């Protein structure tokens, strides 16, 4: 299928500041749902609490429990993009017909693991990303598709000079800046340097990043779950003396051990349902920390950074990072996140399901039934990971609903069919929120006027989080109506 180029010129992209503010207390000047538990120099953000209106983050020595009761704030809206490399076996991806989604409608597709969330799911067939097409640049579809995944901007084909972005997540991060300690989180299972050429003359930066602060600034991913945990939940008070910091590192006690006293005081001051939320949250963090611990920690004065090979495989690695992302959203440490299951054109294997051939090579299936079956197995496994993330959000009670109901989760890839390197009819699934559109549906956009660039979907998703833009990327001109 041939993409029609946009008739209008690409608008000038706003320049964003890529620097992320350090993790800190909630902003002063009013009540915050980001109340902190503090003890022995450690600070731990809390999940959403119905009593949060009178929990004030400690600032200037004031107690977080010392303010009068006030109305609890509403849970915030969030955006998360989940990226799968190499496209999908499209013959097994879509539901058979448009209309209502159900477990039976998804059963014969690669989306079957998402069946428990059928009523919170929206699949959209007929969205194209013109920016990822070759436009005379020749091969390099994985690099182009990955860089254009959230930017909808055609990248400059060069190993040294970058031109892409900004990406939709970073526009949202700039819009929400100052409302959370971290502007955004960029996570992934595969790292790598941005220097050099990785795909037919395109810079490695294009294949290894989906988040772009501006046209020249990709934002690197955190790939180490241990380091991410320390960044999110093991941060020391910056006002501590060097001696106190050394003592904390020497003892290597859990960050949770430092907040037990504050947690006990908190339980006595909040509602019974909030006390259960705090208990469940601390239990979940303790379990996460246990999964990240290793015998090598004993006797070390600083947390080691074990090689990623210590993890049992891609699924454990991804699961840990996704659990940490869910916890960061739960505590309102950030409202924007991206996750790359692999870099563009990833050659990872899936031995746990009997697939020893590299994913990228399999994606060039040439219609081979055996390869297509293996691709379908990989696709279902990936959707199982996404389902686990959705389950985490759905289990987070935020009073009037779950965290999933307030989070737009986008799931897609840089191409549709990896064999054809198509950027048309992209595999797009949304969960949780979809710019206010009714959920539990499979939508097929009709060819012609009813069809639209994926950039128009991004305009609608940004508007749902309060950011109004007239244009986006190379061909986004109006919000997509679903």
N, C-alpha and C positions, 0 to 999 in steps of 0.2 A: 504494500500500500504506500502511495506517495503522499507526503505531507505538503500542504499548501503553505508557502511562506507568508508571514504576516505582511499586511499592506502598509502598516505604519512603522516608523523607525523606532528602535529601542530607546526608551527614555533614559536619561542620565540617572545612574544609580546613586542613592544617598550614601555617603561615606559613614561607616560605623566605626566605633572604637572597639577593637578586639579585646582589650584588656578586661579581665574578670576581676571584680573587687574581691578582696579576701573575705573568708568566712568571718562573720562578726555578730555582735548582738543585733537585735532588731533595731530599726531606726528609732531615734528618740522622738518625743513629741506626741505620743498617743498610745492607746492600747494596741496590741498586736497579737495575732494568732500564733506568731512565732515566739511564744514564751519559751524561756530556756530553763533547764535544770542546771545548776552549777554546784560544783564541789571540788575542793582541792585543786583549783585551777583548770578544771575541765568544764566544758560547756556542751550541753546536748539539747538540741531543739526538740520541741514537742510536736506530736501530730495535732490535727484539728480537734479542738475541744469545744463543747457547747458552752463551757464556762470561760472561754478564752477572753471575753470582754474585760474581765477583771484580772487577768494574768498579764502582768507587765514585765517585759524583758528587763533584767537587772542592768541599770545604767547609773553611774555615779554613786554606787553603793546602795541604791534603793532595792528593796526586796521585790521580786516578781509577784509576791502574794499580797503586797501591801496596799492595793488600790481598791476602791469601792466596786461593787458588782455593777457591770454594765452589760448591754446587749451583746451577744456573741456575733462576731463578724461572719459574713457569708463566705462559704468556701470559694476559692478563686478558680478561674478557668485556666487550663494548661494546654500545652501542645507538645506532642512527642512524635517523632518520625522514626520508624523502624525500617531499615534498609536490608534487603536480601540481595546478594550478588547473582549475576548470571541469568536473570530471568527465571521463568518457570516452564514446566511442561504445560503449555497453554491448552492442549486438548483435554487436560484433566483439571483445569483451574476453575473455570466459571460454572456457576449453577446452570442447569439446563435451560431455564427460561426466566424472563424478568418477572418480578412480583415479590410476594412475601417470602422471606427467608425462614427456614425451619431446619431442624436437625436432619430431616429426611431430604430436604433440598440440597444440603451440603454433604450428605453421606458419600456420594460417589465422586466428590471433588477433592482437590488437595487442601481445600479449606475445612475439611471435616473436623480437625481438632478445634476449630473455632465454634463448633455447634453449640456448646453451652452458652455462647454469647450471641446467638442468632438474632435475638430481639434487640441487641445493642450494636448490630453490625450493619454497615451499608457498603455493598460492593458496587463499583461503578465501571461499566465497560464502555469504552468509546472516548477515552481521554488520551490525547497525544502530546508529545513533547518535541515540538519542531526544533527547538534549540539543540537537541541531541543528535539530529540528523547530520549527515556528512557535509552538505552544502558545498561540495567541491573539495573538501579536505581529505577525501580518501578514507582508508581504514582508521580504526581507533574508537569504535562504538562504545566499548566499555568505559574508556576514559571520558569520552564526551557525555555518555549517559549518566555516569556517576557524578561528574561535576555539575551537570545540569539538573540533577535529581531534585534539588530544592531551590536552584537558582533560576531555572528556565532561561539561562543565558548561554549562548553558543561560545565555547571556550576558544581561545587563540591556540592554534596548533604550534606549540613550541615546547622545547625541553627546558628553556631558561626563563622565558617571559610569561607571566601569568595574566590572564584576563578572564574573569568569570563573574561571580556573585553580584550583589549580596544574596544570601539565601533567606528563605522565608522564616526560618527559625531565628536567624540573627536580626532580622527586622523586628520580629516580635520581642526578642531579648532586649533590643534597644528601646522599644516602646515600653516595656515593663521594668526597665532599669531602675534600681533603687527600691523596688518593692520586695526584693528577696536578697539574701546575702550573696548568692551566686546568680549571675545573669543567665547562664545556661550551662548544661553539661553536654560534652561531646564524648561519647564512649564507643568502643569497638573491640573486636576480638583480634584484629590484625593491625600492627603498627607499620613502621617503615619510614624511611626518610623521604622527604618531598623532592629531593634533588634528583636530577637525571630524567631519563625517558623510560616510561613503563609500558606504553601502548602505542606502537606505530608512530613515534615521534612526539607524543603528548607527554607533558611533564608528569612525573609520578604524583605530584600534588593533586592532579585531577582524579586519579584512580583511588586515592587514599583518603579523600575528604569529601563530605557532603555539606559541611557547615563552612560558610564563607562570610567573613565580616564585611568584606568589600571585594572588588574585582581582583585585587592582588593578595588578599590575606585569608588563606585557609586556616581554620582553627583545628589544631591537632587533637587527636583522640587520647583519652586515658584508656589504656588496655589492661592495666594491672589492678585486679580487684582489691588487693591488700592496700595499695597506695590510695585507691579511691576511698576505701573505708576510713583510713586515717585522715584524709582530706575532709570528709564529710562529718565524721563523728569522733575523731580522736584529736581534734585541734586543741592546742594548749592556749591558755590565756596569754595574749601578747604582752601583758603588763607584768608577767611573772619575772622574777629575778633569774639569772642564769643558773644559780644554785638550785632553785625550785624546779626549773626545767630539767636539769640533770637528774634530780631525784626522781622525777616522774618517769624519765626514760629508764633509769636504773631499775626501778621497781617493776616496770612493764605491766602494771596492773591494768585490767580492763577499764576502758573509759566509763563503763556502766558502774563500776565499783565506786567511782567518785561521786555519783549523783544519788546514791541510795537514800541519804538523809533527806535531801530535797524532795525526792520522789515520795517518801513516806509522809512528809508534810503536805505535799500536793494532794495525795489521795484523801487526806482528812478534810480538804477544803473544797473539793469539787464534787459534782454529782456522782451517783453510783455508776451511771453509764460512762462518764468520763474516766472514773477510776479504772473501769474495765478496759477502756481504750489505752490508758497509760500502761497498764499491766501487759496487755497484748503487744504493744509497741516495744516495750523494753525486752519482753521475752523474744520477740522476733529479732531484735538487734543482737541479743546475746547469742541466739542460734546462728545468725549470720557471722558474728565474730568467731564463733567456734569453728565454722566451716573454713574460715580463712586462717586459722592458727596452724602452726606447724611445730614439731619437736625442736626444730632448729632455733626457735625463739628463746629457749631457755638459756639464761646466762648472758644474753646479748644486751648491750646497753642502749641499743636503738633498734626499732623495728626493721627487720631485714626486708629486702625486696627479692623474693624468691623468683627464679625463672618461671615463665608461664608454663614450661613443660611439666612443672609440678602438678598442674591440673590434669585431671583424667582425660579430658578431651574438650572439643568445641562446645558441647552442650553444657558441661559443668561450668566452663568459662563464661559462656553467654548467660547462663542462669544466675551466676553470682553478680555479674554486672547489672543485669536487669533487676534483680532484687534490690540492689543498692540504689538504682535509679528510682525505683518505686518508693523506697524509704525517703529519698531526697525530696520527692514530690509530696509525700505524706507530711513531712515536716516543713513544707514551704521553703526549703532551702533554695529551690529554683522552680520555675514554672515552664521551662523550656528545655527539651532534651532531644538529642539524636543518638541513634545507636546503629552501628554498622556491623552486621553479622560477619562480614568479610569485606575485603577491599574489592574494587571493581575487577572483574575477571578472576576472582579468587580460585585457587586450585586446591582448596582443602578437600580432604576425603572424609567419609563417614563410615568408618569401620564398625561402629556400634550397630549399624543396620545392614552390614554386609556389603557396603559400597566402598571398594578399594580404589576405584578410578577417580581421578581428580574431577571436581565439580565442573570446572570450566570446560574440560575436554568432553565430559558427558553432555554438556549443554549444546555442543555441536553434534547433535544426535543423528542428523541426516535421515531421520525417519526410522531409525533402527528401533524395533519394538522393545528389545532388551534395554537399550539405553533410555528410552522413554519411560519404561517402568522404573528404572533406577532413579531417574529424575523425579518422577512422581513420589517416590519414597523419600527423597531428600526434601522435596517441597512440603510434604506432610510433616516431616520432622521439624522443619523450620517453623511451620505454622503452630506446631506444638509448643515451641519456645514462646512465640507471640501469645499463645493462649495462656501460658503460665504468667506472663506479665499482666495480661488483662485480669486474670484471676486475683492477682495481688491488689490491683487497683479496686476491683469490685468488692474485695473484702475490707477495704478501708472505709469505715463508717464516718461520714461527715455531717451527721445530723439529719438533714433533709434528704440525703442520698449518699451514694458512694463516691469515692474519688474518681472512679471510671466515668461516672455521669458528668463530671466537670472537666474531663480530659479528652481532647481530640487526639486519637492515636491513628496515625497514618501508616499503612503498611504497603510497600511497593518495591520495585527494583529499577535498575538502570535501563533494562530492555524488557521486552515481553518474551518472545521466543528467542532463546539464545542462539539457536541455529541460524535464524534469519537476521539477527541483530536488529529487530524491529523496535521502533520507539513510538509505534501507533498501538491503539487499544492496550495501553499499559495496564498491567495487573494492579488495580487500585482497590484497597479495602480500607474503610474507616470504621473505627469503633469508638464508643463512648459519646462523642459529640460529632456533629457534622454540620456545623454552621446553622444549627437549628432545624435541619431537615429531618423528616421522619425517618426513623431507623427500622431495622428488621426487613430490609428490602434489597433486592438485586435490581439495579437500574441499568438499562441499556440505552445509551444515547443514540438517537437516529442519525444516520449519515446526513451531511449537509448542515443546515442552520442549527439543528439541535445538538450537533457535536461541538466539542470545544477543546481548547488547549488546557492542559492540566494547570497552567498558570492562572486560569480563571477560577479554578477550584481554590488555589492558594489565596487569591484575593478574598474569596468568601470566608475562608478559615481565619484569615487575619482580621476581617471585620468582626467575626464572632468574639475575638479577644480584644476588641475595641480599637483596632488599628485600621483606619480607612486609607486605602491607596487607590488611585485612579488607574494605575498601570503597574504591571509587574513583569520582569524578565523581558524576553524578546517579543512575546505575543499575548501577554495578559492584558485585557482591555476592560473587563467587567466581571463582577462576581458571578460565578456559575450558580444557577438556580437548580436545586435538586428536589 
